[in-house]
Amino acid sequence: MVSLPDLSGEVDNRHVRIRAFDSASLSYVSYYLSGLSQVARKVGIGLDYAQLPENHPLHKPLKEQPALALFEFEDDSERFLFCIDGYDDPDYYNDEALHACRYYFKINRRPTAPRGNVLPINPCFPIRPPMGALTRLNCRYGLLSGISRSSRRQSTLRYWADNRSLAWFRQQRQLPTEHDVHLVLPFYADRHDQCNERRLRVVESLAGESAIRSFVGFYSPNGKELPGAFRRYQLPKVSKVEHLRAIAASKIAVYVPGVDDCFSFKFGEQLSIGAAIVGYQLYDGGHRLLVNEEMRQQFSHSEPEDIIEGVLDLLAQPDRIEKLSAHNAQLFDSMLSPAATAGELLRALCNQPRSASSIHSTLSPESILL
């Protein structure tokens, strides 16, 4: 059981309310809604959900922005907008939101941001929102703003069926191991040839190690046959639940970032399951999450050959695998879980100076969410 953050000093004697608008895909916002829901119940702040009105200045700019979640913060003295940007590209910013929101939280953020109101936030992955929130989500929240109420309800229920609660992720920590290493990746068509080839080198090397019980390969998101050398390692596309169970049933999970060296959903998924990780380096602000030697060692590799060497070295140390597994589960629960992330988000919102331009002079963004 994860303890919730103590926010008594931040919200004492204040009437705080957070409103989540239906401007983003649940894949990107459910993590933060789940954490906000848990923290709101503990500290007594208001949390509700609303459709973004068509006459709102940000309705049109955010209509086709599924990875940008818009919120409103209100307390006794003021009200302002903030948003969470989950886009892969660290150089991408929605200009309208950047200027309209007092705080622009960005998952994939370079150490130097274009404006002082751009702050880091922990990465997310898709989870089921809490049951209490689901009733309201069915009626008020959709995958994209502007869709009909019936479509919104169907989309929310489909998302519910495809994903699992955070409690389910923690339960997978108890699964017995069936594989030595897990690396199953989507094959990206078109402009991602270099990324695909780099990933192929890792998969080929792991599959070629006869002494390793590997669960490695590629799947086609659209179900088509993969081209050339990738076809040899094509796996059937399985449900998300089956995919996550395979990670949990492996001694080691290989972490590969997204195509823009961004945070992948797998970062949080692998840590939440308690997998021991051999991973590529974290770029674009990810270094702030390397809080101890265990994290620095797990995410220290830059080439496919380094990954193979790291896997072989770790497999020779079963005690080390067990320690890393326990470490990652504990670190996720205490620092990266939805509740921990929402607690730090609220702490930042409640404690930040009222002038967004003065943020850097009073609080280092790199320290806000750690």
Secondary structure, 3 states (H helix, E strand, C coil): CCCCCCCHHHHCCCCCEEEEECCCCHHHHHHHHHHHHHHHHHHCCEEEEECCCCCCCCHHHHCCCCCEEEEEEECCCCEEEEEEECCCCCCCCCHHHHHHCCEEEECCCCCCCCCCCEEECCCCCCCCCCHHHHHHHHHHCCCCCCCCHHHHHHHHHHHHHHCCCHHHHHHHHHCCCCEEEEEEEECCCHHHHHHHHHHHHHHHHHHCCCCCCEEEEEECCCCCCCCHHHHHHECCCCCHHHHHHHHHCEEEEEECCCCCCCCCHHHHHHHHHCCEEEEECCCCCHHHHCCCHHHHHHEEECCHHHHHHHHHHHHCCHHHHHHHHHHHHHHHHHHHCHHHHHHHHHHHHHHCCCCHHHHHHHCCHHHHCC
